[in-house]
Amino acid sequence: MSYEYFLVRAFQYNQKLTKSSNQEFLNLIEAENGNKHSWLPKFEKQLDDVKKRLDKAIVIFISKSKNNEQIRNLRHLQNEVYNITSYRDITKVVDYGLDITQSFKK
């Protein structure tokens, strides 16, 4: 659920972005664990899509932030997103992201 909360927190500032779904993350976990479904893309494609959505969320936070320390932390988080190779990495990144974006919580 953290994945979805993080995206919802960012996407409230840009209604043109598609709504986040925790199912994306669950599908990624399934794919990484070797459970393949004919209607889902391969793991690598799913991972790339999730990373792109996380990056978009971070860009939104950076554009809305007025706190230099928070911007530095968000840029660090953005670098962490580029290094994600597993759903386990996503969980760590998102938990850190939720922590540093508390000021955006409504």
C-alpha positions in Angstrom: 0.0 0.0 0.0 2.9 2.4 0.6 3.6 2.5 -3.2 0.0 3.6 -3.8 0.0 6.2 -1.0 3.3 7.7 -2.3 1.9 8.1 -5.8 -1.5 9.4 -4.6 0.3 12.0 -2.5 2.2 13.3 -5.5 -0.5 12.9 -8.2 -3.0 15.1 -6.2 -1.0 18.0 -7.7 -1.4 16.8 -11.3 -4.8 15.4 -12.3 -3.7 14.6 -15.8 -1.6 11.7 -14.6 -3.3 8.3 -14.4 -4.5 7.1 -11.1 -2.1 4.9 -9.2 -3.0 1.3 -8.3 -1.5 -1.0 -5.8 -2.2 -3.8 -8.3 0.7 -2.6 -10.4 3.0 -3.3 -7.5 1.4 -6.7 -6.8 1.7 -7.7 -10.4 5.4 -6.8 -10.3 5.9 -9.0 -7.2 4.2 -11.8 -9.0 6.3 -11.4 -12.1 9.5 -11.2 -10.1 8.6 -14.4 -8.2 8.2 -16.2 -11.5 4.4 -16.2 -11.8 3.7 -15.2 -15.4 0.4 -14.2 -16.8 -0.3 -13.9 -20.5 -2.0 -10.6 -20.1 0.9 -8.9 -18.2 4.1 -7.6 -19.6 7.4 -9.2 -18.7 9.0 -8.3 -15.3 11.5 -5.9 -16.9 8.8 -3.9 -18.6 6.7 -3.8 -15.4 9.7 -2.7 -13.4 10.5 0.1 -15.9 6.9 1.3 -15.8 6.9 1.4 -12.0 10.2 3.3 -11.9 8.8 5.8 -14.4 5.8 6.5 -12.2 7.9 6.9 -9.1 10.2 9.3 -11.0 7.2 11.4 -12.1 5.9 11.6 -8.6 9.3 12.7 -7.3 9.5 15.4 -10.1 6.1 16.7 -8.9 7.3 16.9 -5.3 10.5 18.7 -6.4 8.5 21.2 -8.3 6.2 21.9 -5.4 8.8 22.0 -2.6 10.2 25.2 -1.2 12.5 23.5 1.2 16.1 23.1 0.0 16.9 20.1 2.3 13.7 18.4 1.1 14.7 19.0 -2.5 18.1 17.5 -1.9 16.5 14.5 -0.2 14.1 14.1 -3.2 17.0 14.2 -5.7 18.7 11.5 -3.7 15.5 9.5 -3.7 15.3 10.0 -7.5 18.8 8.5 -7.8 17.7 5.6 -5.7 14.8 5.0 -8.1 17.2 4.7 -11.0 19.0 1.9 -9.1 15.9 -0.2 -8.3 16.3 -3.8 -9.5 13.6 -5.5 -7.3 10.3 -4.9 -5.7 12.1 -5.1 -2.4 14.1 -2.0 -3.5 10.8 -0.2 -4.3 9.5 -0.8 -0.8 12.6 0.8 0.8 12.5 3.7 -1.6 8.8 4.4 -1.1 9.0 4.2 2.6 11.8 6.8 2.6 9.8 8.8 0.1 6.7 8.8 2.3 8.9 10.0 5.2 10.4 12.9 3.4 7.1 14.1 1.8 5.1 14.3 5.0 4.7 18.0 4.3 2.6 17.1 1.2 0.2 14.9 3.2 -3.3 16.2 3.1 
